[in-house]
Amino acid sequence: MSDLINYFLNNYDILFGFTAEHVQLVGIAIIIAILIGVPVGIYITTNEELAETILQITSIIMTIPSIALFGIMIPILSIINQGIGFLPALIALVLYSQLPIIRNTYTAINDVDPNIRDAAIGIGMTTFQRLRKVEIPNAMPLIMAGIRTATVLNIGIGAIAAFIGSGGLGVLINQGISRSNSTMILAGAIAVSVLAIIADLFLKYVQKRFTPKGLNS
């Protein structure tokens, strides 16, 4: 334990640098995933067959081991000289994020109380107004639950992405394994876990901030 504490104290600048790289990778991936997944989740509520197909595809993607997916990216992105590093890791994290975000958005919009939707139609709201002012606010808790799940998942997978040169806290774990240094491995694992907890708490705050008061538990 003392070795671990000393490692944190003596290498806090290195840990901060790796944490910043990790946050950048996961943050950009989640933003892109939200911009793709939420609109797709909303759109497929209008077509059950399309919804089933897309949810099956995203489920299959989730079953692919991360190392295998990174390996698939290498020859494809090598065409543009980006086979290893930040880009393949980013694409993989975006793909892994789609199932929880799309599924939760689809379910949340479908589960909005029909009476609320009918009331919005009755006062003359357009489809976009109904979506923006009624359906999304009421669906926010479940949508945010999907985003939180995707974020925590990506923080863990992002550590594995260090094996293809993406940087981040996984570098500590990778170096620790290479050097048979259990202190480095443990430091990296703890840092990843703490980052995941902080991210989840932050997103929980965002969820409460943008959820109508009557829906907050």
C-alpha positions as CSV (number, residue, x, y, z in Angstrom):
1,M,0.0,0.0,0.0
2,S,2.8,2.4,0.8
3,D,4.4,1.7,-2.5
4,L,1.2,2.6,-4.3
5,I,0.7,5.8,-2.3
6,N,4.3,6.8,-3.0
7,Y,3.8,6.1,-6.7
8,F,0.8,8.4,-6.8
9,L,2.7,11.1,-5.0
10,N,5.9,10.9,-7.1
11,N,4.1,10.5,-10.4
12,Y,1.0,12.7,-10.2
13,D,2.1,14.8,-13.2
14,I,2.4,11.7,-15.4
15,L,-1.0,10.4,-14.1
16,F,-2.5,13.8,-14.8
17,G,-1.2,13.7,-18.4
18,F,-2.5,10.2,-19.0
19,T,-5.9,11.1,-17.4
20,A,-6.2,14.1,-19.7
21,E,-5.5,11.9,-22.7
22,H,-8.1,9.4,-21.5
23,V,-10.7,12.1,-20.9
24,Q,-10.1,13.6,-24.4
25,L,-10.5,10.2,-26.1
26,V,-13.6,9.1,-24.2
27,G,-15.2,12.6,-24.2
28,I,-14.9,13.1,-28.0
29,A,-16.2,9.5,-28.6
30,I,-19.2,10.0,-26.3
31,I,-20.1,13.4,-27.9
32,I,-20.0,11.8,-31.4
33,A,-21.9,8.8,-30.2
34,I,-24.6,11.0,-28.8
35,L,-24.9,13.0,-32.0
36,I,-25.4,9.7,-33.9
37,G,-27.2,7.5,-31.4
38,V,-29.9,9.8,-30.0
39,P,-31.2,10.9,-33.4
40,V,-31.1,7.3,-34.7
41,G,-32.9,6.1,-31.5
42,I,-35.6,8.7,-32.1
43,Y,-36.0,8.0,-35.8
44,I,-36.4,4.2,-35.4
45,T,-39.4,4.7,-33.1
46,T,-41.3,5.3,-36.4
47,N,-40.3,2.0,-38.0
48,E,-40.3,-1.2,-36.0
49,E,-38.6,-3.3,-38.6
50,L,-35.7,-0.8,-38.9
51,A,-35.5,-0.6,-35.1
52,E,-35.1,-4.3,-34.8
53,T,-32.4,-4.4,-37.5
54,I,-30.4,-1.5,-36.0
55,L,-30.6,-2.9,-32.5
56,Q,-29.5,-6.3,-33.7
57,I,-26.5,-4.8,-35.5
58,T,-25.4,-2.7,-32.5
59,S,-25.8,-5.8,-30.3
60,I,-23.5,-7.7,-32.6
61,I,-20.9,-4.9,-32.4
62,M,-21.0,-5.1,-28.6
63,T,-20.2,-8.8,-28.7
64,I,-16.9,-8.2,-30.6
65,P,-13.9,-8.3,-28.2
66,S,-12.3,-4.9,-28.1
67,I,-8.8,-6.2,-29.1
68,A,-10.4,-7.9,-32.1
69,L,-12.2,-4.7,-33.1
70,F,-9.0,-2.7,-32.8
71,G,-7.3,-5.4,-34.9
72,I,-9.9,-5.0,-37.6
73,M,-9.4,-1.2,-37.6
74,I,-5.6,-1.5,-38.3
75,P,-5.7,-2.7,-41.9
76,I,-8.7,-0.6,-42.8
77,L,-7.3,2.7,-41.5
78,S,-3.8,1.9,-42.6
79,I,-5.0,3.0,-46.0
80,I,-4.9,6.5,-44.7
81,N,-1.9,5.9,-42.5
82,Q,-4.0,5.9,-39.3
83,G,-3.9,2.2,-38.5
84,I,-2.8,2.7,-34.9
85,G,-3.3,5.6,-32.5
86,F,-6.1,7.9,-31.7
87,L,-8.5,7.4,-34.7
88,P,-9.1,3.6,-34.6
89,A,-9.6,3.9,-30.8
90,L,-12.1,6.7,-31.3
91,I,-14.1,4.8,-34.0
92,A,-14.2,1.7,-31.8
93,L,-15.5,3.6,-28.8
94,V,-18.1,5.3,-30.9
95,L,-19.3,1.9,-32.2
96,Y,-19.4,0.4,-28.7
97,S,-21.5,3.4,-27.4
98,Q,-24.3,2.9,-29.9
99,L,-26.2,0.1,-28.3
100,P,-26.9,1.6,-24.9
101,I,-27.6,5.1,-26.4
102,I,-29.8,4.0,-29.3
103,R,-31.6,1.3,-27.2
104,N,-32.3,3.6,-24.3
105,T,-33.4,6.5,-26.5
106,Y,-35.7,4.2,-28.5
107,T,-37.2,2.7,-25.4
108,A,-37.5,6.1,-23.7
109,I,-39.4,7.8,-26.5
110,N,-41.7,4.8,-27.0
111,D,-42.5,4.8,-23.2
112,V,-43.6,8.4,-23.1
113,D,-47.2,8.5,-21.8
114,P,-49.5,8.5,-24.8
115,N,-51.8,10.9,-22.9
116,I,-49.0,13.5,-22.7
117,R,-48.3,13.1,-26.4
118,D,-52.0,13.4,-27.3
119,A,-52.3,16.6,-25.2
120,A,-49.3,18.1,-27.0
121,I,-51.0,17.3,-30.4
122,G,-54.2,18.7,-29.1
123,I,-52.7,22.1,-28.4
124,G,-51.3,22.2,-31.9
125,M,-47.6,21.4,-31.4
126,T,-45.7,20.3,-34.5
127,T,-43.8,17.0,-34.5
128,F,-40.5,18.9,-33.7
129,Q,-42.1,21.0,-31.0
130,R,-43.6,17.9,-29.4
131,L,-40.3,16.1,-29.5
132,R,-38.3,19.0,-28.1
133,K,-40.7,20.2,-25.4
134,V,-42.5,17.1,-24.4
135,E,-41.0,13.7,-25.5
136,I,-37.3,14.3,-25.0
137,P,-37.7,16.0,-21.5
138,N,-39.9,13.1,-20.3
139,A,-37.5,10.6,-21.8
140,M,-34.4,12.3,-20.4
141,P,-33.8,9.9,-17.4
142,L,-33.7,6.8,-19.6
143,I,-31.7,8.5,-22.3
144,M,-29.1,9.7,-19.8
145,A,-28.9,6.3,-18.3
146,G,-27.8,5.0,-21.7
147,I,-25.2,7.7,-22.0
148,R,-23.9,7.0,-18.5
149,T,-23.6,3.3,-19.3
150,A,-21.8,4.1,-22.6
151,T,-19.4,6.5,-20.8
152,V,-18.4,4.1,-18.1
153,L,-18.0,1.3,-20.6
154,N,-15.8,3.5,-22.8
155,I,-13.6,4.5,-20.0
156,G,-12.8,0.8,-19.4
157,I,-12.4,0.0,-23.1
158,G,-10.3,3.2,-23.6
159,A,-7.7,1.6,-21.2
160,I,-7.4,-1.4,-23.6
161,A,-7.0,1.0,-26.5
162,A,-3.6,2.0,-25.2
163,F,-2.3,-1.3,-26.7
164,I,-2.8,0.3,-30.2
165,G,-1.1,3.6,-29.2
166,S,-4.1,5.7,-28.3
167,G,-2.5,6.9,-25.0
168,G,-4.5,7.4,-21.8
169,L,-4.4,5.6,-18.5
170,G,-4.1,2.2,-20.2
171,V,-0.5,3.1,-20.9
172,L,0.3,2.6,-17.2
173,I,-1.3,-0.8,-17.2
174,N,0.4,-1.8,-20.4
175,Q,3.8,-0.6,-19.1
176,G,3.2,-2.3,-15.7
177,I,2.5,-5.6,-17.5
178,S,5.6,-5.3,-19.6
179,R,7.8,-4.5,-16.6
180,S,6.0,-6.9,-14.2
181,N,5.4,-3.9,-12.0
182,S,2.2,-4.6,-10.0
183,T,2.3,-1.0,-8.5
184,M,1.9,0.5,-12.0
185,I,-0.8,-1.9,-13.0
186,L,-2.7,-1.2,-9.8
187,A,-2.2,2.6,-10.1
188,G,-3.6,2.5,-13.6
189,A,-6.6,0.4,-12.7
190,I,-7.4,2.6,-9.7
191,A,-7.2,5.8,-11.8
192,V,-9.5,4.3,-14.5
193,S,-12.0,3.3,-11.8
194,V,-11.9,6.7,-10.1
195,L,-12.4,8.4,-13.5
196,A,-15.4,6.2,-14.2
197,I,-17.0,7.0,-10.9
198,I,-16.4,10.8,-11.4
199,A,-17.8,10.7,-14.9
200,D,-20.9,8.8,-13.8
201,L,-21.5,11.2,-10.9
202,F,-21.1,14.2,-13.3
203,L,-23.5,12.8,-15.8
204,K,-26.0,12.0,-13.0
205,Y,-25.9,15.7,-12.1
206,V,-26.5,16.6,-15.7
207,Q,-29.4,14.2,-15.8
208,K,-31.0,15.8,-12.8
209,R,-30.3,19.3,-14.1
210,F,-32.1,18.7,-17.4
211,T,-34.9,16.4,-16.2
212,P,-38.2,17.9,-15.4
213,K,-38.6,18.2,-11.6
214,G,-41.6,16.0,-11.5
215,L,-39.6,13.1,-13.0
216,N,-36.6,13.4,-10.7
217,S,-36.6,10.7,-8.1
